Amino acid sequence: IMNSLTVNLHLLFVSFFRPNGKRNKIMYEAAAFGSDYFAFESQARLHGLDPKEVLLPIKARDQELLRTEDIVSAIEAAGDTLATVCFGTVQYYTGQFFDVPTITNAAHKVGATAMWDCAHAVGNVDLKLHEWEVDGACWCNYKYLNSGPGAIGGFFVHRKHHDKGLPLLAGWWGQKQSTRFNMAHNWDPEADAGAWRLSNPPVLQTVSLLASLEVFSRTTMAELRGKSMLLTTYLESLLRDSFGADLSVITPSLPARGCQLSLKFSQEKACLATFSALEKRGIVVDHRKPNVIRVAPAPLYNTFVDVQRFCAAFREALEEATGEPAAKRAKA
């Protein structure tokens, strides 16, 4: 537990993006979150590389969703020019849950490292990062882990890399706890991911996260994932009569999604008006430019009654925004 998401992503790149000769490419989803892209671009520049030459964005073949086979094919095509693959585990805009083990394995087969941004996945889906052989991962804790905006982030390095002398940016909090306060100028790091820590973590951020994790400890991710799948299935079924040419779900079906359903409008104006109408009804959802509303029933505290109430309010908001009842839109 340390730093914030993008700081941790940079720290992973220090250790796992080691361009050498023609092996200097970074592969990522073309629609990656902006902060991730800026990290990729700046890491390329730090190594004296031209981002236009070494960044390999993978675009979706159909609409917004990336197919696993297309990603694997792109990795194989890049071959020994590929240094690192870095994707968002759950895509922030579409809600697509990527096939982490398959993509990670494909990266390793061509000699590349595989890193994952788990910001929209932690506390949302059941992560098995060691089992999936992920080299490194990072995340923020303010989404599904409920620690508040700007909360302290999370950091993962696979055990196979522990105590192997990987290059990293060192700080005194990465020293072994037993010798940390000796203040000796002798680098003697922790033998796990703790070696990547830099400084004393802020108390208020850590206790906020601790309070949330104590609630999570009363259940399991497997149980939460089970309820989540039921909640999103129920949500989608109740919204189905609202779908048509002007409104659709761009999130894939189970199991390739988490808590989130992304509702895409054909018109930005209708999207903004619906979002505003939902806010007036006291409902908190998220608008992503230009024309998507993200709805995420969190299984830790949302109920099926909450979903039912939301869907009723959504139909009202949609009618208010478009002036058309759901049945008419569906027929259209």
Helices and strands as residue ranges (DSSP letters): H 5-16, E 25-29, H 34-46, H 51-54, E 55-58, H 68-78, G 79-81, E 82-88, H 100-109, E 113-117, E 136-140, E 153-157, G 159-161, G 172-174, G 180-182, G 193-196, H 203-216, H 221-239, G 240-242, E 247-249, E 261-265, H 268-280, E 286-288, E 292-295, H 304-322, H 326-331
